[in-house]
Amino acid sequence: MSIVDQLHDQTLKMAAEISANPQSETLVEDFDAFLIERDELMREIQHELSDQEKEKIKEIIQTDQQMAKQLTIIQKGIRADIQAIQRKKTKQLNYQNPYQPLTSDGVYYDKRK
């Protein structure tokens, strides 16, 4: 199996994993390992590519773009979850101590006597 074939197979496998389990706890770790492995394979490609290999490279690029879109959607969801948790913490703190001193935006000094 050539390096391009290995790269193609791994890319399709990772794309399928992202599509199947977008809420997976290990998705970030798996994707990081995939990127490291893909980088090593890409460094090994040093010969002239055949037409068939060029077609596989084009398919890899298309799949990579689809994965990037899916990962962006997942990232936005994670950010929304984090913001919701932060809002929840703020509201909880306000309920715990509703009479906490308010912050002042400024101070007015009266110079008249």
N, C-alpha and C positions, 0 to 999 in steps of 0.2 A: 504494500500500500504506500503510495507516494505521500509526501508531506502535505501537498495540497488536498489530497483525499482525507487525510487525518484532520486537517484544519476544517474542511467542509463538514465532516461528520461531527466534530466537536461543536461547531457553530450551530448546526441543526439540533443537536442534543440540548444545548443550552437554551436555544429559542423555545424548544418544546417544554423544557422545565419551567421557564419564565411564564409561558402561557398556561401551563397546567397548575402551577402553584404560586400565584402572585403574592400570596400572603404568607409564604413559608418563612419560618424563623431563620433558616440557614441560607436563604437566597443570596444575601450579601456575601457570605463566606464562599459559597459555591461560585458566584460570579467572579469574585476576586481570584479564586484559584483558576477559573477558566481564563481570565485575562492573562495571568502569569504564564499558563501553559501555552496560550495562543501566541504570546510574545516570543516564547522560545521557538515555537514552530516557524513563525514568520522570519526569525533570524536565520533559520536553516535553509530557507529558500534562496538559492544563489544561482540556479541555472536558468536558462531561457525557458519560458513557459510555452507549452503547446497550446493549440486552439481549445482543446477540451479543458485544459487547466485554466485557461483564461475565462472560459464560461463559468467554471466553478468559482473562480475568484469573484466574478460579477454577482453570482448568486450569494456568495458569502457577504458581499457588501450590502446587497439588498436585505438580507436577513439581519445583518448588523444594524441597519437603519431601523428596521421594525422593532428589534430588541431595544434600541435607544428610545423609541417612542413609548414602548411599554414600560420601561424603567422610569421614564419621566413621569408617567401617570402614577406609578407606584410611589415615586418620591414625593409627588404632590399630596398623595393620600397620607403619607407618613408625616409630612409637615403639618397638614391639617389636624392630624391626631395630636401632635405635639402642642400645637397652639390651643386646641381644645383642653388639653390637660393643664396647660399654664393658666388659662382662664378659670378653670375649675378650682385650681389652687388659690388663685387670687380671691375668688368669691368665698371660698371656704375660710380664708384668713379674715375676710371682712365679717363673716358671721361669728367667728370665734371672738373677735374683739371689736364690736361695732363702735365703741366710744374711744377708739384710739385717737390721739391728737392728729388733727388734719395738718397737712403740709401747707405752709403759707407761700403764696407766690411772690409776695413783696411786703414791704413795711412802709407805712406812711408816718413821717415825723411832722408834727405841727410845730412850726417855728414861732408862732405867736405866743405872747405871754399874757 
